[in-house]
Amino acid sequence: MALCRFHGDDAGLLIELDSDQAMMRYLGGGEPAAPEVVRNGHLPNILAGYERWGDNFGLFAAHEKDRFAFRQTTDRAT
C-alpha cells in the first residue's frame, strides 16, 4: 500500500467510498453524503488540511502499489 494525498480531481474516489454501505456503516451514521457535499465540502476540507497541518497529518488515499488502485482512506500517514 502507498498513502497519497488527495487532489482536486479525486472527488469521484471519495463519492465512491462514501456510497459504499459496508464502509459507511462505521462513518457518518451510516448515511452517504450527497455527491455535491463531497465535491464542495469534504474534498475542499481535506485539501485545506494539508496546508493547515504541513503535510504531517490529514486524510490520505491508500493505493495498492502494484496497480495503484484506490482502496480506502486513512487519517494518518506513517
PyMOL Python script that loads the backbone (N, CA, C, O; Angstrom):
from pymol import cmd

cmd.read_pdbstr("""\
ATOM      1  N   MET A   1       0.833  -1.178   0.000  1.00  0.00           N
ATOM      2  CA  MET A   1       0.000   0.000   0.000  1.00  0.00           C
ATOM      3  C   MET A   1       0.878   1.242   0.000  1.00  0.00           C
ATOM      4  O   MET A   1       1.958   1.267   0.589  1.00  0.00           O
ATOM      5  N   ALA A   2       0.391   2.249  -0.664  1.00  0.00           N
ATOM      6  CA  ALA A   2       1.047   3.552  -0.683  1.00  0.00           C
ATOM      7  C   ALA A   2       0.014   4.596  -0.282  1.00  0.00           C
ATOM      8  O   ALA A   2      -1.107   4.590  -0.792  1.00  0.00           O
ATOM      9  N   LEU A   3       0.381   5.484   0.618  1.00  0.00           N
ATOM     10  CA  LEU A   3      -0.508   6.582   1.004  1.00  0.00           C
ATOM     11  C   LEU A   3      -0.177   7.794   0.157  1.00  0.00           C
ATOM     12  O   LEU A   3       0.985   8.179   0.026  1.00  0.00           O
ATOM     13  N   CYS A   4      -1.211   8.391  -0.415  1.00  0.00           N
ATOM     14  CA  CYS A   4      -1.041   9.547  -1.294  1.00  0.00           C
ATOM     15  C   CYS A   4      -2.019  10.629  -0.897  1.00  0.00           C
ATOM     16  O   CYS A   4      -3.103  10.353  -0.384  1.00  0.00           O
ATOM     17  N   ARG A   5      -1.621  11.865  -1.143  1.00  0.00           N
ATOM     18  CA  ARG A   5      -2.531  12.981  -0.906  1.00  0.00           C
ATOM     19  C   ARG A   5      -3.690  12.929  -1.893  1.00  0.00           C
ATOM     20  O   ARG A   5      -3.538  12.472  -3.026  1.00  0.00           O
ATOM     21  N   PHE A   6      -4.840  13.400  -1.449  1.00  0.00           N
ATOM     22  CA  PHE A   6      -5.948  13.611  -2.375  1.00  0.00           C
ATOM     23  C   PHE A   6      -5.653  14.862  -3.185  1.00  0.00           C
ATOM     24  O   PHE A   6      -4.888  15.726  -2.758  1.00  0.00           O
ATOM     25  N   HIS A   7      -6.268  14.950  -4.361  1.00  0.00           N
ATOM     26  CA  HIS A   7      -6.144  16.113  -5.236  1.00  0.00           C
ATOM     27  C   HIS A   7      -7.540  16.593  -5.611  1.00  0.00           C
ATOM     28  O   HIS A   7      -8.535  15.913  -5.360  1.00  0.00           O
ATOM     29  N   GLY A   8      -7.596  17.744  -6.200  1.00  0.00           N
ATOM     30  CA  GLY A   8      -8.872  18.345  -6.554  1.00  0.00           C
ATOM     31  C   GLY A   8      -9.730  17.508  -7.478  1.00  0.00           C
ATOM     32  O   GLY A   8     -10.952  17.658  -7.486  1.00  0.00           O
ATOM     33  N   ASP A   9      -9.120  16.627  -8.259  1.00  0.00           N
ATOM     34  CA  ASP A   9      -9.887  15.806  -9.195  1.00  0.00           C
ATOM     35  C   ASP A   9     -10.243  14.431  -8.616  1.00  0.00           C
ATOM     36  O   ASP A   9     -10.670  13.545  -9.357  1.00  0.00           O
ATOM     37  N   ASP A  10     -10.074  14.245  -7.310  1.00  0.00           N
ATOM     38  CA  ASP A  10     -10.373  12.963  -6.665  1.00  0.00           C
ATOM     39  C   ASP A  10     -11.772  12.874  -6.060  1.00  0.00           C
ATOM     40  O   ASP A  10     -12.048  11.960  -5.282  1.00  0.00           O
ATOM     41  N   ALA A  11     -12.643  13.790  -6.398  1.00  0.00           N
ATOM     42  CA  ALA A  11     -14.000  13.755  -5.839  1.00  0.00           C
ATOM     43  C   ALA A  11     -14.688  12.429  -6.146  1.00  0.00           C
ATOM     44  O   ALA A  11     -15.399  11.894  -5.295  1.00  0.00           O
ATOM     45  N   GLY A  12     -14.492  11.895  -7.337  1.00  0.00           N
ATOM     46  CA  GLY A  12     -15.122  10.628  -7.707  1.00  0.00           C
ATOM     47  C   GLY A  12     -14.720   9.485  -6.789  1.00  0.00           C
ATOM     48  O   GLY A  12     -15.546   8.636  -6.456  1.00  0.00           O
ATOM     49  N   LEU A  13     -13.451   9.456  -6.376  1.00  0.00           N
ATOM     50  CA  LEU A  13     -12.996   8.426  -5.450  1.00  0.00           C
ATOM     51  C   LEU A  13     -13.697   8.534  -4.101  1.00  0.00           C
ATOM     52  O   LEU A  13     -14.119   7.532  -3.522  1.00  0.00           O
ATOM     53  N   LEU A  14     -13.814   9.767  -3.611  1.00  0.00           N
ATOM     54  CA  LEU A  14     -14.478   9.972  -2.321  1.00  0.00           C
ATOM     55  C   LEU A  14     -15.969   9.680  -2.404  1.00  0.00           C
ATOM     56  O   LEU A  14     -16.552   9.149  -1.459  1.00  0.00           O
ATOM     57  N   ILE A  15     -16.580  10.019  -3.512  1.00  0.00           N
ATOM     58  CA  ILE A  15     -18.009   9.729  -3.694  1.00  0.00           C
ATOM     59  C   ILE A  15     -18.221   8.218  -3.730  1.00  0.00           C
ATOM     60  O   ILE A  15     -19.179   7.710  -3.147  1.00  0.00           O
ATOM     61  N   GLU A  16     -17.329   7.501  -4.410  1.00  0.00           N
ATOM     62  CA  GLU A  16     -17.411   6.035  -4.451  1.00  0.00           C
ATOM     63  C   GLU A  16     -17.274   5.446  -3.048  1.00  0.00           C
ATOM     64  O   GLU A  16     -18.046   4.569  -2.660  1.00  0.00           O
ATOM     65  N   LEU A  17     -16.308   5.921  -2.303  1.00  0.00           N
ATOM     66  CA  LEU A  17     -16.106   5.440  -0.935  1.00  0.00           C
ATOM     67  C   LEU A  17     -17.314   5.763  -0.063  1.00  0.00           C
ATOM     68  O   LEU A  17     -17.766   4.925   0.717  1.00  0.00           O
ATOM     69  N   ASP A  18     -17.826   6.963  -0.197  1.00  0.00           N
ATOM     70  CA  ASP A  18     -18.950   7.419   0.613  1.00  0.00           C
ATOM     71  C   ASP A  18     -20.231   6.653   0.289  1.00  0.00           C
ATOM     72  O   ASP A  18     -21.123   6.570   1.132  1.00  0.00           O
ATOM     73  N   SER A  19     -20.336   6.099  -0.898  1.00  0.00           N
ATOM     74  CA  SER A  19     -21.541   5.354  -1.263  1.00  0.00           C
ATOM     75  C   SER A  19     -21.428   3.865  -0.951  1.00  0.00           C
ATOM     76  O   SER A  19     -22.367   3.109  -1.198  1.00  0.00           O
ATOM     77  N   ASP A  20     -20.289   3.440  -0.412  1.00  0.00           N
ATOM     78  CA  ASP A  20     -20.078   2.040  -0.026  1.00  0.00           C
ATOM     79  C   ASP A  20     -20.741   1.792   1.329  1.00  0.00           C
ATOM     80  O   ASP A  20     -20.253   2.262   2.357  1.00  0.00           O
ATOM     81  N   GLN A  21     -21.841   1.059   1.331  1.00  0.00           N
ATOM     82  CA  GLN A  21     -22.602   0.839   2.562  1.00  0.00           C
ATOM     83  C   GLN A  21     -21.792   0.108   3.619  1.00  0.00           C
ATOM     84  O   GLN A  21     -21.948   0.386   4.807  1.00  0.00           O
ATOM     85  N   ALA A  22     -20.930  -0.821   3.217  1.00  0.00           N
ATOM     86  CA  ALA A  22     -20.106  -1.548   4.184  1.00  0.00           C
ATOM     87  C   ALA A  22     -19.168  -0.596   4.922  1.00  0.00           C
ATOM     88  O   ALA A  22     -18.918  -0.775   6.114  1.00  0.00           O
ATOM     89  N   MET A  23     -18.653   0.403   4.230  1.00  0.00           N
ATOM     90  CA  MET A  23     -17.763   1.387   4.856  1.00  0.00           C
ATOM     91  C   MET A  23     -18.552   2.394   5.672  1.00  0.00           C
ATOM     92  O   MET A  23     -18.160   2.735   6.788  1.00  0.00           O
ATOM     93  N   MET A  24     -19.646   2.865   5.130  1.00  0.00           N
ATOM     94  CA  MET A  24     -20.386   3.949   5.781  1.00  0.00           C
ATOM     95  C   MET A  24     -21.126   3.509   7.033  1.00  0.00           C
ATOM     96  O   MET A  24     -21.582   4.351   7.805  1.00  0.00           O
ATOM     97  N   ARG A  25     -21.252   2.212   7.246  1.00  0.00           N
ATOM     98  CA  ARG A  25     -21.912   1.791   8.479  1.00  0.00           C
ATOM     99  C   ARG A  25     -21.093   2.197   9.695  1.00  0.00           C
ATOM    100  O   ARG A  25     -21.623   2.259  10.805  1.00  0.00           O
ATOM    101  N   TYR A  26     -19.805   2.475   9.500  1.00  0.00           N
ATOM    102  CA  TYR A  26     -18.925   2.910  10.583  1.00  0.00           C
ATOM    103  C   TYR A  26     -18.726   4.422  10.624  1.00  0.00           C
ATOM    104  O   TYR A  26     -18.179   4.950  11.593  1.00  0.00           O
ATOM    105  N   LEU A  27     -19.162   5.115   9.588  1.00  0.00           N
ATOM    106  CA  LEU A  27     -18.933   6.556   9.472  1.00  0.00           C
ATOM    107  C   LEU A  27     -20.227   7.301   9.215  1.00  0.00           C
ATOM    108  O   LEU A  27     -21.142   6.762   8.593  1.00  0.00           O
ATOM    109  N   GLY A  28     -20.310   8.490   9.670  1.00  0.00           N
ATOM    110  CA  GLY A  28     -21.417   9.376   9.318  1.00  0.00           C
ATOM    111  C   GLY A  28     -22.790   8.842   9.616  1.00  0.00           C
ATOM    112  O   GLY A  28     -23.743   9.195   8.922  1.00  0.00           O
ATOM    113  N   GLY A  29     -22.931   8.008  10.619  1.00  0.00           N
ATOM    114  CA  GLY A  29     -24.238   7.471  10.953  1.00  0.00           C
ATOM    115  C   GLY A  29     -24.780   6.504   9.928  1.00  0.00           C
ATOM    116  O   GLY A  29     -25.966   6.176   9.956  1.00  0.00           O
ATOM    117  N   GLY A  30     -23.925   6.034   9.010  1.00  0.00           N
ATOM    118  CA  GLY A  30     -24.346   5.070   8.018  1.00  0.00           C
ATOM    119  C   GLY A  30     -24.992   5.657   6.785  1.00  0.00           C
ATOM    120  O   GLY A  30     -25.349   4.918   5.867  1.00  0.00           O
ATOM    121  N   GLU A  31     -25.150   6.962   6.739  1.00  0.00           N
ATOM    122  CA  GLU A  31     -25.793   7.609   5.595  1.00  0.00           C
ATOM    123  C   GLU A  31     -24.757   8.265   4.694  1.00  0.00           C
ATOM    124  O   GLU A  31     -23.924   9.032   5.178  1.00  0.00           O
ATOM    125  N   PRO A  32     -24.787   7.982   3.396  1.00  0.00           N
ATOM    126  CA  PRO A  32     -23.838   8.635   2.486  1.00  0.00           C
ATOM    127  C   PRO A  32     -24.189  10.114   2.299  1.00  0.00           C
ATOM    128  O   PRO A  32     -25.353  10.507   2.372  1.00  0.00           O
ATOM    129  N   ALA A  33     -23.170  10.906   2.060  1.00  0.00           N
ATOM    130  CA  ALA A  33     -23.369  12.324   1.749  1.00  0.00           C
ATOM    131  C   ALA A  33     -23.708  12.457   0.271  1.00  0.00           C
ATOM    132  O   ALA A  33     -23.303  11.631  -0.546  1.00  0.00           O
ATOM    133  N   ALA A  34     -24.437  13.482  -0.057  1.00  0.00           N
ATOM    134  CA  ALA A  34     -24.745  13.763  -1.459  1.00  0.00           C
ATOM    135  C   ALA A  34     -23.438  14.093  -2.196  1.00  0.00           C
ATOM    136  O   ALA A  34     -22.537  14.688  -1.606  1.00  0.00           O
ATOM    137  N   PRO A  35     -23.325  13.716  -3.472  1.00  0.00           N
ATOM    138  CA  PRO A  35     -22.091  14.000  -4.227  1.00  0.00           C
ATOM    139  C   PRO A  35     -21.660  15.464  -4.176  1.00  0.00           C
ATOM    140  O   PRO A  35     -20.464  15.750  -4.112  1.00  0.00           O
ATOM    141  N   GLU A  36     -22.609  16.386  -4.205  1.00  0.00           N
ATOM    142  CA  GLU A  36     -22.225  17.807  -4.161  1.00  0.00           C
ATOM    143  C   GLU A  36     -21.638  18.193  -2.804  1.00  0.00           C
ATOM    144  O   GLU A  36     -20.814  19.104  -2.727  1.00  0.00           O
ATOM    145  N   VAL A  37     -22.051  17.513  -1.740  1.00  0.00           N
ATOM    146  CA  VAL A  37     -21.469  17.764  -0.416  1.00  0.00           C
ATOM    147  C   VAL A  37     -20.022  17.272  -0.390  1.00  0.00           C
ATOM    148  O   VAL A  37     -19.154  17.921   0.194  1.00  0.00           O
ATOM    149  N   VAL A  38     -19.766  16.139  -1.017  1.00  0.00           N
ATOM    150  CA  VAL A  38     -18.404  15.620  -1.096  1.00  0.00           C
ATOM    151  C   VAL A  38     -17.545  16.569  -1.926  1.00  0.00           C
ATOM    152  O   VAL A  38     -16.445  16.932  -1.509  1.00  0.00           O
ATOM    153  N   ARG A  39     -18.042  16.978  -3.109  1.00  0.00           N
ATOM    154  CA  ARG A  39     -17.277  17.855  -4.009  1.00  0.00           C
ATOM    155  C   ARG A  39     -17.029  19.235  -3.417  1.00  0.00           C
ATOM    156  O   ARG A  39     -15.924  19.768  -3.521  1.00  0.00           O
ATOM    157  N   ASN A  40     -18.050  19.813  -2.797  1.00  0.00           N
ATOM    158  CA  ASN A  40     -17.973  21.208  -2.357  1.00  0.00           C
ATOM    159  C   ASN A  40     -17.661  21.379  -0.880  1.00  0.00           C
ATOM    160  O   ASN A  40     -17.405  22.497  -0.432  1.00  0.00           O
ATOM    161  N   GLY A  41     -17.679  20.283  -0.108  1.00  0.00           N
ATOM    162  CA  GLY A  41     -17.422  20.379   1.321  1.00  0.00           C
ATOM    163  C   GLY A  41     -16.295  19.488   1.786  1.00  0.00           C
ATOM    164  O   GLY A  41     -15.269  19.974   2.261  1.00  0.00           O
ATOM    165  N   HIS A  42     -16.478  18.179   1.651  1.00  0.00           N
ATOM    166  CA  HIS A  42     -15.485  17.235   2.173  1.00  0.00           C
ATOM    167  C   HIS A  42     -14.127  17.378   1.498  1.00  0.00           C
ATOM    168  O   HIS A  42     -13.111  17.515   2.179  1.00  0.00           O
ATOM    169  N   LEU A  43     -14.095  17.349   0.165  1.00  0.00           N
ATOM    170  CA  LEU A  43     -12.815  17.409  -0.539  1.00  0.00           C
ATOM    171  C   LEU A  43     -12.076  18.728  -0.280  1.00  0.00           C
ATOM    172  O   LEU A  43     -10.879  18.690   0.005  1.00  0.00           O
ATOM    173  N   PRO A  44     -12.729  19.885  -0.366  1.00  0.00           N
ATOM    174  CA  PRO A  44     -12.008  21.120  -0.047  1.00  0.00           C
ATOM    175  C   PRO A  44     -11.461  21.135   1.389  1.00  0.00           C
ATOM    176  O   PRO A  44     -10.386  21.681   1.635  1.00  0.00           O
ATOM    177  N   ASN A  45     -12.193  20.542   2.326  1.00  0.00           N
ATOM    178  CA  ASN A  45     -11.698  20.481   3.706  1.00  0.00           C
ATOM    179  C   ASN A  45     -10.475  19.573   3.821  1.00  0.00           C
ATOM    180  O   ASN A  45      -9.537  19.886   4.555  1.00  0.00           O
ATOM    181  N   ILE A  46     -10.481  18.460   3.105  1.00  0.00           N
ATOM    182  CA  ILE A  46      -9.323  17.564   3.106  1.00  0.00           C
ATOM    183  C   ILE A  46      -8.106  18.286   2.540  1.00  0.00           C
ATOM    184  O   ILE A  46      -7.020  18.223   3.117  1.00  0.00           O
ATOM    185  N   LEU A  47      -8.283  18.972   1.411  1.00  0.00           N
ATOM    186  CA  LEU A  47      -7.175  19.683   0.778  1.00  0.00           C
ATOM    187  C   LEU A  47      -6.657  20.814   1.656  1.00  0.00           C
ATOM    188  O   LEU A  47      -5.448  21.040   1.717  1.00  0.00           O
ATOM    189  N   ALA A  48      -7.539  21.520   2.329  1.00  0.00           N
ATOM    190  CA  ALA A  48      -7.132  22.606   3.233  1.00  0.00           C
ATOM    191  C   ALA A  48      -6.335  22.058   4.414  1.00  0.00           C
ATOM    192  O   ALA A  48      -5.449  22.736   4.934  1.00  0.00           O
ATOM    193  N   GLY A  49      -6.648  20.838   4.838  1.00  0.00           N
ATOM    194  CA  GLY A  49      -5.929  20.221   5.946  1.00  0.00           C
ATOM    195  C   GLY A  49      -4.454  20.028   5.658  1.00  0.00           C
ATOM    196  O   GLY A  49      -3.636  20.130   6.572  1.00  0.00           O
ATOM    197  N   TYR A  50      -4.088  19.751   4.408  1.00  0.00           N
ATOM    198  CA  TYR A  50      -2.681  19.574   4.072  1.00  0.00           C
ATOM    199  C   TYR A  50      -1.901  20.861   4.339  1.00  0.00           C
ATOM    200  O   TYR A  50      -0.790  20.822   4.869  1.00  0.00           O
ATOM    201  N   GLU A  51      -2.486  21.993   3.971  1.00  0.00           N
ATOM    202  CA  GLU A  51      -1.831  23.280   4.220  1.00  0.00           C
ATOM    203  C   GLU A  51      -1.830  23.611   5.707  1.00  0.00           C
ATOM    204  O   GLU A  51      -0.832  24.098   6.238  1.00  0.00           O
ATOM    205  N   ARG A  52      -2.922  23.353   6.363  1.00  0.00           N
ATOM    206  CA  ARG A  52      -3.061  23.672   7.789  1.00  0.00           C
ATOM    207  C   ARG A  52      -2.062  22.896   8.634  1.00  0.00           C
ATOM    208  O   ARG A  52      -1.477  23.451   9.564  1.00  0.00           O
ATOM    209  N   TRP A  53      -1.858  21.618   8.321  1.00  0.00           N
ATOM    210  CA  TRP A  53      -1.020  20.751   9.153  1.00  0.00           C
ATOM    211  C   TRP A  53       0.342  20.454   8.529  1.00  0.00           C
ATOM    212  O   TRP A  53       1.073  19.596   9.023  1.00  0.00           O
ATOM    213  N   GLY A  54       0.683  21.143   7.465  1.00  0.00           N
ATOM    214  CA  GLY A  54       2.015  20.995   6.883  1.00  0.00           C
ATOM    215  C   GLY A  54       2.362  19.594   6.417  1.00  0.00           C
ATOM    216  O   GLY A  54       3.503  19.158   6.569  1.00  0.00           O
ATOM    217  N   ASP A  55       1.415  18.893   5.861  1.00  0.00           N
ATOM    218  CA  ASP A  55       1.624  17.542   5.322  1.00  0.00           C
ATOM    219  C   ASP A  55       1.956  16.486   6.376  1.00  0.00           C
ATOM    220  O   ASP A  55       2.282  15.352   6.025  1.00  0.00           O
ATOM    221  N   ASN A  56       1.879  16.834   7.644  1.00  0.00           N
ATOM    222  CA  ASN A  56       2.195  15.874   8.699  1.00  0.00           C
ATOM    223  C   ASN A  56       0.981  15.102   9.187  1.00  0.00           C
ATOM    224  O   ASN A  56       1.119  14.085   9.867  1.00  0.00           O
ATOM    225  N   PHE A  57      -0.196  15.577   8.845  1.00  0.00           N
ATOM    226  CA  PHE A  57      -1.418  14.945   9.316  1.00  0.00           C
ATOM    227  C   PHE A  57      -2.513  15.269   8.315  1.00  0.00           C
ATOM    228  O   PHE A  57      -2.480  16.318   7.671  1.00  0.00           O
ATOM    229  N   GLY A  58      -3.470  14.384   8.183  1.00  0.00           N
ATOM    230  CA  GLY A  58      -4.587  14.639   7.280  1.00  0.00           C
ATOM    231  C   GLY A  58      -5.188  13.344   6.806  1.00  0.00           C
ATOM    232  O   GLY A  58      -4.908  12.278   7.353  1.00  0.00           O
ATOM    233  N   LEU A  59      -6.002  13.436   5.803  1.00  0.00           N
ATOM    234  CA  LEU A  59      -6.618  12.262   5.189  1.00  0.00           C
ATOM    235  C   LEU A  59      -5.852  11.926   3.922  1.00  0.00           C
ATOM    236  O   LEU A  59      -5.555  12.807   3.115  1.00  0.00           O
ATOM    237  N   PHE A  60      -5.534  10.648   3.751  1.00  0.00           N
ATOM    238  CA  PHE A  60      -4.754  10.197   2.617  1.00  0.00           C
ATOM    239  C   PHE A  60      -5.452   9.028   1.946  1.00  0.00           C
ATOM    240  O   PHE A  60      -6.127   8.231   2.597  1.00  0.00           O
ATOM    241  N   ALA A  61      -5.282   8.938   0.639  1.00  0.00           N
ATOM    242  CA  ALA A  61      -5.810   7.808  -0.120  1.00  0.00           C
ATOM    243  C   ALA A  61      -4.811   6.672  -0.042  1.00  0.00           C
ATOM    244  O   ALA A  61      -3.607   6.886  -0.179  1.00  0.00           O
ATOM    245  N   ALA A  62      -5.303   5.478   0.174  1.00  0.00           N
ATOM    246  CA  ALA A  62      -4.441   4.291   0.177  1.00  0.00           C
ATOM    247  C   ALA A  62      -4.602   3.592  -1.169  1.00  0.00           C
ATOM    248  O   ALA A  62      -5.716   3.256  -1.571  1.00  0.00           O
ATOM    249  N   HIS A  63      -3.506   3.378  -1.850  1.00  0.00           N
ATOM    250  CA  HIS A  63      -3.491   2.735  -3.161  1.00  0.00           C
ATOM    251  C   HIS A  63      -2.662   1.465  -3.084  1.00  0.00           C
ATOM    252  O   HIS A  63      -1.667   1.405  -2.361  1.00  0.00           O
ATOM    253  N   GLU A  64      -3.075   0.450  -3.833  1.00  0.00           N
ATOM    254  CA  GLU A  64      -2.247  -0.741  -3.976  1.00  0.00           C
ATOM    255  C   GLU A  64      -1.047  -0.374  -4.835  1.00  0.00           C
ATOM    256  O   GLU A  64      -1.217   0.173  -5.925  1.00  0.00           O
ATOM    257  N   LYS A  65       0.145  -0.660  -4.375  1.00  0.00           N
ATOM    258  CA  LYS A  65       1.356  -0.253  -5.098  1.00  0.00           C
ATOM    259  C   LYS A  65       1.449  -0.862  -6.486  1.00  0.00           C
ATOM    260  O   LYS A  65       1.834  -0.172  -7.431  1.00  0.00           O
ATOM    261  N   ASP A  66       1.107  -2.137  -6.635  1.00  0.00           N
ATOM    262  CA  ASP A  66       1.292  -2.795  -7.929  1.00  0.00           C
ATOM    263  C   ASP A  66       0.308  -2.321  -8.991  1.00  0.00           C
ATOM    264  O   ASP A  66       0.638  -2.329 -10.177  1.00  0.00           O
ATOM    265  N   ARG A  67      -0.886  -1.910  -8.596  1.00  0.00           N
ATOM    266  CA  ARG A  67      -1.891  -1.469  -9.566  1.00  0.00           C
ATOM    267  C   ARG A  67      -2.252  -0.014  -9.388  1.00  0.00           C
ATOM    268  O   ARG A  67      -2.933   0.549 -10.245  1.00  0.00           O
ATOM    269  N   PHE A  68      -1.827   0.613  -8.319  1.00  0.00           N
ATOM    270  CA  PHE A  68      -2.171   1.976  -7.934  1.00  0.00           C
ATOM    271  C   PHE A  68      -3.687   2.165  -7.946  1.00  0.00           C
ATOM    272  O   PHE A  68      -4.195   3.204  -8.367  1.00  0.00           O
ATOM    273  N   ALA A  69      -4.390   1.148  -7.478  1.00  0.00           N
ATOM    274  CA  ALA A  69      -5.846   1.195  -7.385  1.00  0.00           C
ATOM    275  C   ALA A  69      -6.239   1.757  -6.032  1.00  0.00           C
ATOM    276  O   ALA A  69      -5.664   1.388  -5.008  1.00  0.00           O
ATOM    277  N   PHE A  70      -7.204   2.638  -6.028  1.00  0.00           N
ATOM    278  CA  PHE A  70      -7.702   3.241  -4.798  1.00  0.00           C
ATOM    279  C   PHE A  70      -8.325   2.177  -3.923  1.00  0.00           C
ATOM    280  O   PHE A  70      -9.109   1.362  -4.410  1.00  0.00           O
ATOM    281  N   ARG A  71      -7.994   2.163  -2.642  1.00  0.00           N
ATOM    282  CA  ARG A  71      -8.536   1.161  -1.732  1.00  0.00           C
ATOM    283  C   ARG A  71      -9.376   1.767  -0.613  1.00  0.00           C
ATOM    284  O   ARG A  71     -10.514   1.340  -0.418  1.00  0.00           O
ATOM    285  N   GLN A  72      -8.872   2.723   0.114  1.00  0.00           N
ATOM    286  CA  GLN A  72      -9.563   3.260   1.282  1.00  0.00           C
ATOM    287  C   GLN A  72      -8.896   4.555   1.685  1.00  0.00           C
ATOM    288  O   GLN A  72      -7.946   4.995   1.036  1.00  0.00           O
ATOM    289  N   THR A  73      -9.383   5.174   2.752  1.00  0.00           N
ATOM    290  CA  THR A  73      -8.701   6.344   3.285  1.00  0.00           C
ATOM    291  C   THR A  73      -8.258   6.060   4.692  1.00  0.00           C
ATOM    292  O   THR A  73      -8.792   5.184   5.372  1.00  0.00           O
ATOM    293  N   THR A  74      -7.287   6.805   5.111  1.00  0.00           N
ATOM    294  CA  THR A  74      -6.813   6.718   6.482  1.00  0.00           C
ATOM    295  C   THR A  74      -6.587   8.127   6.993  1.00  0.00           C
ATOM    296  O   THR A  74      -6.403   9.056   6.206  1.00  0.00           O
ATOM    297  N   ASP A  75      -6.599   8.289   8.296  1.00  0.00           N
ATOM    298  CA  ASP A  75      -6.464   9.639   8.846  1.00  0.00           C
ATOM    299  C   ASP A  75      -5.036   9.940   9.297  1.00  0.00           C
ATOM    300  O   ASP A  75      -4.798  10.969   9.929  1.00  0.00           O
ATOM    301  N   ARG A  76      -4.082   9.057   8.981  1.00  0.00           N
ATOM    302  CA  ARG A  76      -2.712   9.258   9.417  1.00  0.00           C
ATOM    303  C   ARG A  76      -1.717   8.697   8.423  1.00  0.00           C
ATOM    304  O   ARG A  76      -1.895   7.593   7.909  1.00  0.00           O
ATOM    305  N   ALA A  77      -0.698   9.438   8.159  1.00  0.00           N
ATOM    306  CA  ALA A  77       0.399   8.941   7.327  1.00  0.00           C
ATOM    307  C   ALA A  77       1.473   8.412   8.270  1.00  0.00           C
ATOM    308  O   ALA A  77       1.797   9.058   9.266  1.00  0.00           O
ATOM    309  N   THR A  78       2.017   7.257   7.967  1.00  0.00           N
ATOM    310  CA  THR A  78       3.081   6.697   8.810  1.00  0.00           C
ATOM    311  C   THR A  78       4.348   6.513   8.009  1.00  0.00           C
ATOM    312  O   THR A  78       5.356   6.052   8.545  1.00  0.00           O
TER     313      THR A  78
END
""", "prot")
cmd.dss("prot")
cmd.show_as("cartoon", "prot")
cmd.util.cbc("prot")
cmd.orient("prot")
